[in-house]
Amino acid sequence: MTEHNLRSVLPRTSPRWFTRRTQWRQLGLDDEDLDKPKIAVVNSSSKLSPCFSHLDDIADRVVASIRQAGGVGFEIRTVAPTDFIMSAGRDGGHVLAGRDLLAHDIEAVVDGALLDGMICLASCDKTTPGQLMAAARTDVPTLIVSCGYQACGTMPDGEPVDIEEVFLRAGGLARGRIGFSELCEMSDRAIASPGVCAGMGTANTMHLVAEALGMTIPGYAPVAANSSRMFEAVDASGPVILEAVAAGRRPRRILTPAAIRNAVKAVLAVSGSLNAVKHLDAIAREAGAAVDVAEEFRRAAETIRPVTAVRPNGPRGIEEFVAAGGTLGVIDALGAEFDRSTSLVTGATWEDALAGWARPEGEVITDLASPQGDHATIRLLRGSLAPRLAIAKLSVVEKRPLTFRGPARVYDDAAEALEAITAGEIAEGSVLVLRGYGPVGRPGMGMASNVAFALDGAGMASRIAFVTDGQFSGLVNTGIVVGEVAPEGIGDAPLALVRDGDVIEIDIAAGRIDLAVDTAELADRAAAAGAPAPPEGRGWLEQFAAGYGARYATPVLTTATPSLDTTGAAT
């Protein structure tokens, strides 16, 4: 490569070249290195969580792979957003906002230093979408390397236990459905290695998404953290990114509308995290891909059924899923529904990548002709309560009613809702409404998973519906749960106008969520409500709410809403 096709190579007579040379000489680089491709190794290492605790060693190995392939790797650090740890403050607003902050971190360094490409170490939930957003925004050749899921433990009776099970069962502590010592023992045994949560939550879903999009070396997602398989991809990363830089394989040429549609179908096929909707929407917007992600989910849900049932969606462990082919197995199972003409960062197409590959036999991954569930598990809703969008997540194997009608019990604070659940104050047949948890109202989009799990822990998940403008962990899979209602419940938005006793109607099969209140009454309430007050404060969450990230927080479903009668019910 020469200075004519590497943006990082500056004219040797320029002051900027000399100052870069002076700094990099101190780091051990020589003049020959200054003419080589310069690759960012994007590392979200953190000792706050096992999701990230192993990344430093991986980063060193990636840098070595780049060096051996003829380039120069520069490790750079970003924020490390993690649901279980960072959701403790500000009602979890920093979790989603951390995704956008991570993308800004990358942009500032990669564009500021005029680096030629990047290898991103993908770990916990928000790192992968943030990295893909930055890749699309900067449009420099990018390779995503999945850094793996954690090993789970077993209880004395041989039953598997993981952090998802701890989170779910903790909801029953206050009602005596589990003892403190038993829960502590589960906690002691749940995580046996570094890595992300082992279930088909947001982290593994987004690792699968990165591969389905074509932004990884195919065949390595999901993968066990620190396994020989993971290190195969790590060691291969240097040659792949340098070849991508030489060939000019930029993310926007890979993140096409067809690739986005492929990823949507892959998510539905594994019953992946509902958070994939907003993450894929943000990635598509950054890539300038002319695709309506929410509409693609709605349309694909008509035909794509789950071909696997990985915990918490069903009985299979992530290890079984990987042994059955992982993402490659899902793509194979999707058959003609998956566009194999789309390109990969490796330079191949999916047709090339799958040539000669055979899916292992067995029942862990089936196909669309014999799916493992008879319904799509991510369902997009609209209606008078959610004119823009709301998202429901179902289980693959657990049969639940798809309709619910009941009076609202409204809360503006999760702690108050939790107290009411513990005290048994919410009657069966009610719709628990938690509002003011959206990207502006919280700000940053608050976490509502603890309320959903508290309902499950109280044994009420099948008898009380839950509706919120907040977000959920990708693990939520209990009862009728509807999240990310948009517009969010502030000001004169419909969710903000709900009062105790108002009837809410949910029809997941029909894609409807409605507020059965006379339109004239709602108009009076809206007039009295006025516009929402702007967020107070000068921190990152307030900036996020003001527009840095909120525009990517809630996709819009653009299909026409059925007409409404005066009660707000569908006609």
C-alpha positions as CSV (number, residue, x, y, z in Angstrom):
1,M,0.0,0.0,0.0
2,T,1.1,3.6,-0.6
3,E,0.2,7.0,0.7
4,H,-2.2,7.3,-2.2
5,N,-4.7,4.7,-1.0
6,L,-4.3,5.0,2.8
7,R,-5.8,8.0,4.4
8,S,-3.5,7.5,7.5
9,V,-0.4,8.2,5.4
10,L,0.3,12.0,5.5
11,P,2.7,13.9,3.2
12,R,6.2,13.4,4.6
13,T,7.0,17.1,4.4
14,S,4.0,18.1,6.5
15,P,4.2,19.3,10.1
16,R,1.4,16.8,11.0
17,W,3.5,13.9,9.6
18,F,6.5,14.9,11.8
19,T,4.4,15.3,15.0
20,R,2.7,11.9,14.4
21,R,6.2,10.4,13.7
22,T,7.5,11.9,17.0
23,Q,4.7,10.4,19.0
24,W,4.7,7.0,17.4
25,R,8.4,6.6,17.5
26,Q,8.1,6.7,21.3
27,L,5.7,3.8,21.0
28,G,8.2,1.8,19.1
29,L,7.1,2.4,15.5
30,D,9.6,3.2,12.8
31,D,9.4,5.1,9.5
32,E,8.3,1.9,7.6
33,D,5.4,1.5,10.0
34,L,4.2,5.0,9.2
35,D,3.4,3.8,5.6
36,K,1.5,0.7,6.8
37,P,-2.3,0.4,7.2
38,K,-3.3,1.6,10.7
39,I,-6.1,-0.3,12.3
40,A,-8.0,0.6,15.5
41,V,-8.6,-2.3,17.8
42,V,-11.7,-1.2,19.6
43,N,-11.8,-2.5,23.1
44,S,-14.5,-1.9,25.7
45,S,-12.5,-3.6,28.5
46,S,-13.9,-3.1,32.0
47,K,-13.5,-4.8,35.3
48,L,-17.0,-3.9,36.3
49,S,-18.4,-7.0,34.6
50,P,-17.3,-10.4,33.5
51,C,-18.7,-9.5,30.1
52,F,-15.6,-7.4,29.4
53,S,-13.0,-8.7,31.9
54,H,-11.2,-10.9,29.4
55,L,-10.9,-8.4,26.5
56,D,-7.4,-7.0,27.2
57,D,-5.7,-10.3,26.4
58,I,-7.8,-10.6,23.2
59,A,-6.9,-7.0,22.2
60,D,-3.2,-7.8,22.5
61,R,-3.6,-10.9,20.4
62,V,-5.5,-8.9,17.7
63,V,-2.8,-6.3,17.6
64,A,-0.3,-9.1,17.1
65,S,-2.3,-10.6,14.3
66,I,-2.4,-7.2,12.6
67,R,1.3,-6.8,13.0
68,Q,2.0,-10.2,11.5
69,A,-0.2,-9.4,8.5
70,G,1.7,-6.3,7.7
71,G,-0.2,-3.5,9.5
72,V,-0.1,-1.5,12.7
73,G,-2.8,-2.0,15.4
74,F,-3.7,0.7,17.9
75,E,-5.8,-0.4,20.8
76,I,-8.4,2.2,21.7
77,R,-10.9,2.2,24.6
78,T,-14.6,2.9,24.8
79,V,-17.3,3.0,27.4
80,A,-18.5,-0.5,28.4
81,P,-22.3,-0.4,28.8
82,T,-23.7,-3.4,30.7
83,D,-27.3,-3.9,31.7
84,F,-26.8,-5.8,35.0
85,I,-24.4,-3.3,36.4
86,M,-25.1,0.1,34.8
87,S,-28.9,-0.1,35.1
88,A,-28.6,0.6,38.9
89,G,-28.3,4.4,38.4
90,R,-30.8,6.8,36.8
91,D,-33.3,3.9,36.3
92,G,-31.1,2.3,33.7
93,G,-31.0,5.3,31.4
94,H,-27.2,5.0,30.9
95,V,-27.5,1.6,29.3
96,L,-29.0,2.5,25.9
97,A,-27.4,5.9,26.0
98,G,-24.1,4.1,26.5
99,R,-24.5,2.5,23.0
100,D,-24.5,5.9,21.4
101,L,-21.7,7.2,23.6
102,L,-19.6,4.2,22.5
103,A,-20.3,5.0,18.8
104,H,-19.1,8.6,19.5
105,D,-16.0,7.3,21.2
106,I,-15.1,5.3,18.1
107,E,-15.9,8.0,15.7
108,A,-13.8,10.6,17.6
109,V,-10.6,8.4,17.5
110,V,-11.0,6.7,14.1
111,D,-11.9,9.8,12.2
112,G,-9.7,12.1,14.3
113,A,-6.6,10.0,13.8
114,L,-7.5,9.1,10.2
115,L,-7.1,5.4,10.8
116,D,-7.7,3.1,7.9
117,G,-9.9,0.4,9.5
118,M,-11.0,-1.2,12.7
119,I,-11.5,-4.5,14.4
120,C,-14.2,-4.3,17.1
121,L,-14.2,-6.7,20.1
122,A,-17.9,-7.4,20.5
123,S,-19.1,-8.3,24.0
124,C,-22.1,-7.1,26.1
125,D,-25.4,-6.0,24.8
126,K,-24.8,-2.5,23.6
127,T,-21.2,-2.8,22.4
128,T,-22.1,-4.6,19.1
129,P,-24.8,-2.3,17.9
130,G,-22.7,0.7,19.0
131,Q,-19.7,-0.6,17.0
132,L,-21.8,-1.3,14.0
133,M,-23.3,2.2,14.2
134,A,-19.8,3.7,14.3
135,A,-18.7,1.4,11.4
136,A,-21.6,2.7,9.2
137,R,-21.0,6.3,10.3
138,T,-17.3,6.4,9.7
139,D,-17.5,4.0,6.7
140,V,-14.0,2.6,7.2
141,P,-13.5,-1.1,6.7
142,T,-14.6,-2.9,9.9
143,L,-14.5,-6.4,11.2
144,I,-16.5,-7.5,14.2
145,V,-15.0,-10.2,16.4
146,S,-17.4,-11.9,18.8
147,C,-15.6,-12.3,22.2
148,G,-17.9,-15.0,23.5
149,Y,-20.4,-16.1,26.0
150,Q,-19.7,-17.2,29.6
151,A,-19.8,-20.7,30.9
152,C,-22.8,-21.5,33.1
153,G,-22.9,-23.5,36.3
154,T,-25.0,-26.3,37.7
155,M,-26.9,-26.7,40.9
156,P,-26.3,-29.7,43.2
157,D,-29.2,-31.6,41.6
158,G,-27.5,-31.2,38.1
159,E,-29.9,-28.5,36.8
160,P,-28.2,-25.7,34.8
161,V,-28.2,-22.2,36.2
162,D,-27.2,-18.9,34.6
163,I,-27.5,-15.2,35.4
164,E,-30.8,-15.0,33.5
165,E,-32.3,-17.6,35.9
166,V,-31.0,-15.7,38.9
167,F,-32.6,-12.5,37.6
168,L,-35.9,-14.2,36.9
169,R,-36.0,-16.1,40.2
170,A,-35.0,-13.0,42.2
171,G,-38.4,-11.6,41.4
172,G,-40.0,-14.2,43.6
173,L,-37.9,-13.5,46.7
174,A,-40.3,-10.8,48.2
175,R,-43.3,-13.2,47.8
176,G,-41.5,-16.1,49.4
177,R,-41.4,-18.2,46.2
178,I,-37.6,-18.7,46.7
179,G,-35.4,-18.4,49.8
180,F,-32.5,-16.0,50.2
181,S,-30.0,-18.8,50.7
182,E,-31.1,-20.7,47.7
183,L,-30.9,-17.6,45.6
184,C,-27.4,-16.9,46.9
185,E,-26.4,-20.4,46.0
186,M,-27.7,-19.9,42.5
187,S,-25.8,-16.6,42.3
188,D,-22.6,-18.4,43.4
189,R,-22.9,-21.0,40.7
190,A,-24.4,-19.1,37.8
191,I,-21.2,-17.7,36.1
192,A,-18.2,-20.0,35.6
193,S,-16.1,-17.9,33.1
194,P,-15.8,-14.4,31.5
195,G,-18.1,-13.6,28.7
196,V,-21.6,-12.3,28.0
197,C,-24.8,-13.9,29.2
198,A,-25.2,-17.4,27.8
199,G,-28.8,-17.3,26.8
200,M,-30.3,-15.9,23.6
201,G,-30.5,-12.4,25.1
202,T,-29.4,-9.2,23.5
203,A,-25.6,-10.0,23.5
204,N,-25.8,-13.3,21.6
205,T,-28.6,-12.0,19.4
206,M,-26.4,-9.0,18.3
207,H,-23.4,-11.3,17.8
208,L,-25.6,-13.3,15.5
209,V,-26.8,-10.1,13.8
210,A,-23.3,-9.0,13.1
211,E,-22.6,-12.3,11.4
212,A,-25.8,-12.3,9.4
213,L,-25.1,-8.8,8.2
214,G,-21.7,-9.9,6.8
215,M,-19.5,-8.0,9.2
216,T,-17.7,-10.9,10.8
217,I,-15.6,-13.9,9.7
218,P,-18.5,-16.4,9.1
219,G,-18.9,-19.3,11.4
220,Y,-17.8,-17.8,14.7
221,A,-21.0,-16.5,16.4
222,P,-22.0,-17.3,18.9
223,V,-18.8,-18.7,20.5
224,A,-17.6,-19.6,23.9
225,A,-15.4,-16.9,25.5
226,N,-11.7,-17.8,25.5
227,S,-12.3,-21.0,23.6
228,S,-10.0,-22.3,20.9
229,R,-12.7,-21.5,18.4
230,M,-12.9,-17.9,19.5
231,F,-9.1,-17.5,19.2
232,E,-9.2,-18.9,15.7
233,A,-11.3,-15.8,14.7
234,V,-9.0,-13.5,16.8
235,D,-5.9,-14.8,15.1
236,A,-7.5,-14.6,11.6
237,S,-8.7,-11.0,12.2
238,G,-5.5,-9.2,11.1
239,P,-5.2,-10.7,7.6
240,V,-9.0,-10.2,7.0
241,I,-9.1,-6.5,8.0
242,L,-5.9,-5.7,6.0
243,E,-7.3,-7.4,2.9
244,A,-10.6,-5.5,3.4
245,V,-8.7,-2.2,3.6
246,A,-6.8,-3.0,0.5
247,A,-10.0,-3.9,-1.4
248,G,-11.9,-0.9,0.0
249,R,-14.7,-3.1,1.5
250,R,-16.5,-0.3,3.3
251,P,-19.4,-1.0,5.7
252,R,-22.0,0.8,3.7
253,R,-21.4,-1.6,0.8
254,I,-22.1,-4.4,3.2
255,L,-24.9,-3.0,5.3
256,T,-27.4,-2.9,2.5
257,P,-31.2,-3.1,2.7
258,A,-30.9,-6.8,1.7
259,A,-28.4,-7.4,4.5
260,I,-30.6,-5.7,7.1
261,R,-33.6,-7.9,5.9
262,N,-31.4,-10.9,6.4
263,A,-30.6,-9.9,9.9
264,V,-34.3,-9.3,10.7
265,K,-35.2,-12.8,9.6
266,A,-32.3,-14.3,11.5
267,V,-33.4,-12.6,14.7
268,L,-37.0,-13.9,14.3
269,A,-35.7,-17.4,13.5
270,V,-33.8,-17.7,16.8
271,S,-36.5,-15.8,18.8
272,G,-33.8,-13.2,19.5
273,S,-33.9,-10.1,21.7
274,L,-36.6,-7.5,21.1
275,N,-33.9,-4.9,21.5
276,A,-32.6,-6.0,18.1
277,V,-35.5,-3.9,16.6
278,K,-34.1,-0.6,17.8
279,H,-30.5,-1.6,17.3
280,L,-31.0,-2.7,13.7
281,D,-33.0,0.5,13.0
282,A,-30.1,2.6,14.3
283,I,-27.5,0.7,12.3
284,A,-29.6,1.0,9.1
285,R,-30.0,4.8,9.6
286,E,-26.3,5.3,10.1
287,A,-25.6,3.2,7.0
288,G,-28.1,5.2,5.0
289,A,-29.9,2.0,4.1
290,A,-33.3,2.7,2.6
291,V,-35.1,0.1,4.7
292,D,-37.9,0.5,7.2
293,V,-36.7,-1.9,9.9
294,A,-39.9,-1.9,12.0
295,E,-41.9,-2.7,8.9
296,E,-39.5,-5.5,8.0
297,F,-40.0,-7.1,11.4
298,R,-43.7,-6.8,11.0
299,R,-43.7,-8.3,7.5
300,A,-41.2,-11.1,8.2
301,A,-43.2,-12.1,11.3
302,E,-46.0,-13.2,9.0
303,T,-43.8,-16.1,7.6
304,I,-40.7,-16.6,9.8
305,R,-41.1,-18.9,12.7
306,P,-38.5,-19.9,15.3
307,V,-36.3,-22.8,14.1
308,T,-34.6,-23.1,17.5
309,A,-35.6,-22.6,21.2
310,V,-32.5,-21.5,23.2
311,R,-32.9,-20.5,26.8
312,P,-34.8,-18.5,28.0
313,N,-37.1,-19.1,24.9
314,G,-36.9,-22.9,25.4
315,P,-34.9,-25.8,26.8
316,R,-31.8,-25.7,24.6
317,G,-28.5,-24.4,25.9
318,I,-26.3,-22.0,23.9
319,E,-23.7,-24.7,23.6
320,E,-26.2,-27.0,21.9
321,F,-27.1,-24.2,19.5
322,V,-23.4,-23.6,18.6
323,A,-22.8,-27.4,18.0
324,A,-25.8,-27.4,15.7
325,G,-24.2,-24.7,13.5
326,G,-25.0,-21.4,15.2
327,T,-25.6,-18.6,12.9
328,L,-24.6,-20.6,9.8
329,G,-27.2,-23.2,10.9
330,V,-29.9,-20.5,11.1
331,I,-29.0,-19.1,7.7
332,D,-29.1,-22.6,6.2
333,A,-32.5,-23.2,7.9
334,L,-33.9,-20.0,6.4
335,G,-33.4,-21.3,2.9
336,A,-34.6,-19.0,0.2
337,E,-35.8,-16.5,2.8
338,F,-32.2,-15.5,3.3
339,D,-30.6,-13.5,0.4
340,R,-27.3,-15.3,-0.1
341,S,-26.1,-12.8,-2.7
342,T,-25.2,-10.3,0.0
343,S,-21.5,-9.5,0.6
344,L,-19.3,-10.2,3.6
345,V,-16.4,-8.2,4.9
346,T,-14.2,-11.2,3.8
347,G,-15.0,-10.4,0.1
348,A,-17.2,-13.5,-0.3
349,T,-20.9,-13.7,-0.6
350,W,-23.1,-15.9,1.6
351,E,-23.5,-18.2,-1.3
352,D,-19.7,-18.6,-1.3
353,A,-19.4,-18.9,2.5
354,L,-22.0,-21.7,2.7
355,A,-20.7,-23.7,-0.3
356,G,-19.9,-27.1,0.9
357,W,-21.1,-26.4,4.4
358,A,-23.6,-28.9,5.8
359,R,-25.8,-28.3,8.8
360,P,-25.3,-31.0,11.5
361,E,-28.3,-33.3,11.8
362,G,-30.5,-33.0,14.9
363,E,-33.4,-31.2,16.4
364,V,-31.7,-28.2,17.9
365,I,-32.0,-26.2,14.7
366,T,-34.8,-27.3,12.4
367,D,-36.1,-25.4,9.4
368,L,-39.1,-23.3,8.3
369,A,-41.0,-26.3,7.2
370,S,-40.9,-27.8,10.7
371,P,-40.4,-24.8,13.1
372,Q,-40.2,-25.1,16.8
373,G,-43.0,-22.6,17.4
374,D,-46.2,-21.8,15.6
375,H,-45.9,-18.0,16.0
376,A,-43.4,-15.2,15.6
377,T,-42.0,-14.2,19.0
378,I,-41.3,-10.5,18.3
379,R,-44.5,-8.7,17.5
380,L,-44.8,-5.1,16.6
381,L,-48.0,-3.3,17.7
382,R,-49.7,-0.1,16.9
383,G,-53.0,1.5,17.9
384,S,-54.5,4.4,19.8
385,L,-52.2,3.8,22.8
386,A,-49.1,3.5,20.6
387,P,-49.6,5.4,17.4
388,R,-45.9,5.0,16.4
389,L,-44.9,1.6,17.8
390,A,-44.8,-0.9,20.6
391,I,-43.0,-4.2,20.9
392,A,-44.2,-7.5,22.4
393,K,-42.0,-10.5,23.0
394,L,-43.3,-14.1,23.3
395,S,-41.8,-17.4,24.2
396,V,-41.2,-20.1,21.6
397,V,-42.6,-23.0,23.6
398,E,-44.8,-21.5,26.3
399,K,-48.4,-21.0,25.1
400,R,-49.9,-17.7,26.2
401,P,-53.1,-15.9,25.3
402,L,-52.5,-13.3,22.6
403,T,-55.3,-11.0,23.7
404,F,-55.8,-9.1,26.9
405,R,-58.4,-6.6,28.0
406,G,-58.4,-4.9,31.4
407,P,-58.4,-1.7,33.5
408,A,-55.1,0.2,33.8
409,R,-53.2,0.5,37.0
410,V,-50.8,3.4,36.3
411,Y,-47.3,4.1,37.8
412,D,-44.8,6.7,37.1
413,D,-42.1,5.1,39.2
414,A,-40.8,1.5,39.0
415,A,-40.2,1.3,42.8
416,E,-43.8,2.1,43.5
417,A,-44.9,-0.5,41.0
418,L,-42.7,-3.1,42.6
419,E,-44.1,-2.2,46.1
420,A,-47.6,-2.7,44.8
421,I,-46.8,-6.1,43.2
422,T,-45.2,-7.3,46.5
423,A,-48.1,-6.1,48.5
424,G,-50.6,-7.8,46.2
425,E,-52.3,-4.5,45.4
426,I,-52.7,-5.1,41.6
427,A,-55.8,-7.1,40.8
428,E,-55.9,-10.0,38.4
429,G,-57.1,-8.9,35.0
430,S,-55.4,-5.5,35.3
431,V,-52.9,-3.8,32.9
432,L,-50.0,-2.5,34.8
433,V,-48.8,0.7,33.1
434,L,-45.3,2.1,33.8
435,R,-44.6,5.3,32.0
436,G,-42.1,8.1,31.8
437,Y,-39.3,5.7,31.1
438,G,-38.7,6.6,27.5
439,P,-35.6,8.2,25.9
440,V,-36.7,11.7,26.9
441,G,-38.8,11.1,30.0
442,R,-36.2,9.2,32.1
443,P,-34.0,10.3,30.2
444,G,-32.1,7.6,28.2
445,M,-34.9,4.9,28.2
446,G,-35.2,3.3,31.6
447,M,-35.1,-0.4,32.3
448,A,-38.4,-2.1,33.1
449,S,-37.2,-5.7,33.4
450,N,-37.4,-5.8,37.2
451,V,-41.1,-5.1,37.1
452,A,-41.8,-7.8,34.5
453,F,-39.8,-10.3,36.6
454,A,-41.5,-9.2,39.8
455,L,-44.8,-10.0,38.2
456,D,-43.5,-13.4,37.2
457,G,-42.0,-14.0,40.7
458,A,-45.4,-13.2,42.2
459,G,-47.0,-15.8,40.0
460,M,-49.1,-13.1,38.2
461,A,-47.4,-12.8,34.8
462,S,-50.2,-14.7,33.1
463,R,-52.9,-12.7,34.9
464,I,-51.7,-9.1,34.7
465,A,-50.5,-7.5,31.4
466,F,-47.6,-5.1,31.6
467,V,-47.2,-2.0,29.3
468,T,-44.4,0.5,29.4
469,D,-42.5,3.0,27.3
470,G,-39.3,1.7,28.9
471,Q,-37.0,-1.0,27.6
472,F,-36.4,-4.6,28.6
473,S,-33.5,-6.9,29.0
474,G,-33.4,-9.2,26.0
475,L,-34.2,-12.0,28.5
476,V,-37.8,-10.9,29.2
477,N,-40.1,-13.7,28.3
478,T,-43.0,-13.7,30.8
479,G,-46.7,-13.2,30.2
480,I,-48.1,-10.4,28.0
481,V,-45.4,-7.8,28.2
482,V,-45.3,-4.8,25.8
483,G,-42.4,-2.3,25.9
484,E,-41.0,0.7,24.1
485,V,-44.4,2.3,23.6
486,A,-44.0,5.3,21.3
487,P,-44.6,8.1,21.5
488,E,-43.4,7.8,25.1
489,G,-45.6,8.6,28.0
490,I,-44.9,12.3,28.6
491,G,-46.7,15.5,27.7
492,D,-49.9,14.8,25.7
493,A,-48.9,11.5,24.3
494,P,-51.6,8.8,24.7
495,L,-49.6,6.8,27.2
496,A,-49.3,9.9,29.4
497,L,-53.1,10.4,29.3
498,V,-54.0,7.0,30.7
499,R,-55.7,7.0,34.1
500,D,-56.4,4.3,36.6
501,G,-59.4,2.3,35.5
502,D,-59.1,3.1,31.8
503,V,-59.5,0.0,29.7
504,I,-56.6,-1.1,27.6
505,E,-57.0,-3.7,24.8
506,I,-54.1,-5.8,23.5
507,D,-54.3,-8.1,20.5
508,I,-50.9,-9.4,19.6
509,A,-52.1,-11.5,16.7
510,A,-53.7,-8.5,15.1
511,G,-50.8,-6.2,16.0
512,R,-53.0,-3.8,18.1
513,I,-52.8,-2.0,21.4
514,D,-55.6,0.5,22.1
515,L,-56.9,2.7,24.8
516,A,-60.7,2.3,25.0
517,V,-61.4,5.9,26.1
518,D,-63.7,8.3,24.2
519,T,-61.7,10.5,21.9
520,A,-63.3,13.7,23.2
521,E,-62.2,12.8,26.7
522,L,-58.7,12.2,25.5
523,A,-58.6,15.5,23.7
524,D,-59.6,17.2,27.0
525,R,-56.9,15.4,28.9
526,A,-54.3,16.3,26.2
527,A,-55.2,20.0,26.3
528,A,-54.7,20.0,30.0
529,A,-51.4,18.1,29.8
530,G,-49.5,20.5,27.6
531,A,-46.0,20.0,26.3
532,P,-43.5,18.0,28.2
533,A,-40.8,20.0,30.1
534,P,-37.3,19.7,28.7
535,P,-34.9,17.5,30.6
536,E,-33.0,19.3,33.4
537,G,-29.3,19.0,33.9
538,R,-26.2,19.1,31.7
539,G,-25.1,15.4,31.8
540,W,-24.8,12.9,28.9
541,L,-28.3,11.6,29.5
542,E,-29.8,15.0,29.1
543,Q,-27.8,15.5,25.9
544,F,-29.0,12.1,24.7
545,A,-32.6,13.1,25.4
546,A,-32.1,16.4,23.5
547,G,-31.2,14.5,20.3
548,Y,-27.8,12.9,20.3
549,G,-29.2,9.4,20.6
550,A,-33.0,9.6,21.1
551,R,-33.6,9.7,17.4
552,Y,-32.2,6.2,17.2
553,A,-34.0,4.9,20.3
554,T,-37.5,4.3,19.0
555,P,-38.2,3.1,15.4
556,V,-41.4,4.0,13.7
557,L,-43.8,1.5,12.2
558,T,-45.1,3.1,9.0
559,T,-47.9,0.7,8.0
560,A,-51.3,2.2,8.1
561,T,-53.2,1.9,11.4
562,P,-56.7,0.5,11.2
563,S,-59.4,3.1,11.6
564,L,-60.6,3.8,15.2
565,D,-64.1,4.3,16.5
566,T,-64.8,6.9,19.2
567,T,-63.7,4.5,22.0
568,G,-60.3,3.9,20.4
569,A,-61.1,0.3,19.5
570,A,-60.1,-1.1,16.1
571,T,-62.8,-1.2,13.5
